[in-house]
Amino acid sequence: MSYDYDLFVIGAGSAGVRSARMAAATGARVAIAEDDRFGGTCVIRGCVPKKFMVYASHFSETFEDAVGYGWTLGEAHFDWPTLIANKDKEIARLEGLYRQAVSRHNGEIFDDRATLKDAHTVHLVNAKRDITAKTILIATGGHSVRDIDGPGGECCLTSTEVFHLEKLPKSIVIAGGGYIALEFAHIFHGMGSEVTLVYRGPKILRGFDEDLRDALQESMQKKGIRLMLNTTFASCRPEGDKKHVVTHSGESLIVDEVLLAIGRRPNVAGLDLEEIGIKCGINGNVIVDEYSRSSVENIYAIGDVTGRKELTPVAIHEAMCFVKTVFEDTPTAPDHELVATAIFTQPEIGTVGMSEEKALEFGHSIDVYKTSFQPLKHALTGRDEQTLMKLVVDSVNDRVLGCHIFGPEASEMVQLVAVALKMGATKAQFDATIAVHPTTAEELVTMRRKFASRAP
Ligand SMILES: Cc1cc2nc3c(=O)[nH]c(=O)nc-3n(C[C@H](O)[C@H](O)[C@H](O)COP(=O)(O)OP(=O)(O)OC[C@H]3O[C@@H](n4cnc5c(N)ncnc54)[C@H](O)[C@@H]3O)c2cc1C
């Protein structure tokens, strides 16, 4: 049977664009459909615009810190519309590059919503057109949820809208305790907003190493970010040009904006997946095997829609494995082990490998090395900020199982530590590495004193 294309990709985010581009580069006939903007979550409403805001929010502390180094600055003024306009210009440029990446390799682009009609047929909703393909790739990503326990979710922002606010809110309530909520709490705090974080659990950052969770939580409180734990929104309603939030703990908060960062779900609505035999998990995520193949033989799924590890580099890695498997005759399963990740709070978190708790859960006997200190820079600024570094080591074979950093440039440091861990580095090899001085990172190779030994 002949098909219109060898590959049809649904969704032009990090996963879809990389797959389309690489498959087309092998000579395959490729088409891709996108019903919003090219680039997807990461480029348009995720990692990239967020990082611009993170950079913007850092300046307030930098200006304060400069005084200890002899600088006298005039009154600083922050202009939100300038940041948004400059950010939008750069995002538009990147969007163009993503399009070119596909078209340069003769991939065909459809600016349309695609649904599945059968195992080999995609339907373009606006064009009202059916297209056939030998292989179909679902790379539709995910979206932020709005379901609060009570009414009013629709009057809240999610991370999608927050990048387009017309003005900087003077006060904001953020719901959530995961990395997106925490990053925005620091972004708005750094820009001068009064920030309250409402989280249903007793401690932020569920699933991360306990020491990191404690360090970040303490640091946020010290900065003046108000934390309301063990509670959720009972309701939210507009009140004039403000929003009125009532929590289940009985607090009433009147603020300029409310941001929900309470989770994300896969974009599968309307794709008619189950009708054609594609199995989905309880959150709607497409269930795939180790090669990203769905329960329908010629249909694959990668990226956030599979709910495996919702990070851009993981989506890109899965894309490259998919192309190798299907178009380069080299079955390659994505490797989800030892994925380093960062949280762009102030200071940052960088983490790779197992937390102390995970290592014990997986049956490792461990030695824990950790240190907490004031970074040298703050000896002159007087800022009361601690850096935390921690290594979780297998006490049987000396392998470093996890590295957890809370401090300036943690994201940059942990990327390199990840290489060592991927190579199976032992604590003795960390110790044998000569330090770069004076740096923060040198502490990673000079932690000699065992803090604790634990058995599972
Ligand atoms: C605020 C925020 C910050 C983040 N920060 C980071 C970070 O710092 N580092 C990191 O690694 N990750 C970060 N992420 C996660 C990262 O953005 C995602 O993991 C990544 O974008 C997933 O890529 P994807 O291709 O799977 O999905 P997406 O990028 O979401 O792309 C899916 C695309 O499919 C399109 N689509 C959906 N349905 C259809 C359809 N039926 N027809 C046509 N098109 C369709 C969508 O419009 C979208 O463009 C962040 C996410 C958010 C929300």
The ligand as an ORCA input file, in Angstrom:
! r2SCAN-3c Opt
* xyz 0 1
  C       6.316     26.890     32.512
  C       7.127     25.714     32.075
  C       8.484     25.726     32.264
  C       9.260     24.649     31.861
  N      10.592     24.688     32.088
  C      11.371     23.671     31.700
  C      12.773     23.716     31.897
  O      13.309     24.680     32.454
  N      13.515     22.680     31.450
  C      12.949     21.600     30.832
  O      13.677     20.687     30.430
  N      11.614     21.521     30.646
  C      10.821     22.529     31.062
  N       9.474     22.473     30.839
  C       8.894     21.261     30.224
  C       9.079     21.293     28.700
  O       8.578     22.496     28.204
  C       8.364     20.116     28.065
  O       8.827     18.919     28.661
  C       8.606     20.022     26.558
  O       8.228     21.216     25.921
  C       7.813     18.845     25.979
  O       7.911     18.827     24.585
  P       6.835     18.065     23.700
  O       7.301     18.196     22.298
  O       6.568     16.737     24.255
  O       5.478     18.879     23.889
  P       5.138     20.382     23.542
  O       6.334     21.219     23.517
  O       4.023     20.760     24.438
  O       4.623     20.328     22.034
  C       3.405     19.749     21.682
  C       2.817     20.544     20.526
  O       1.717     19.817     19.973
  C       0.716     20.739     19.600
  N      -0.538     19.995     19.502
  C      -1.232     19.413     20.501
  N      -2.309     18.761     20.000
  C      -2.276     18.931     18.657
  C      -3.103     18.488     17.587
  N      -4.162     17.703     17.799
  N      -2.795     18.857     16.319
  C      -1.716     19.638     16.071
  N      -0.887     20.089     17.053
  C      -1.160     19.725     18.321
  C       0.758     21.762     20.711
  O       0.176     22.988     20.288
  C       2.269     21.883     20.948
  O       2.833     22.897     20.176
  C       8.655     23.533     31.231
  C       7.277     23.513     31.031
  C       6.517     24.592     31.451
  C       5.028     24.557     31.227
*
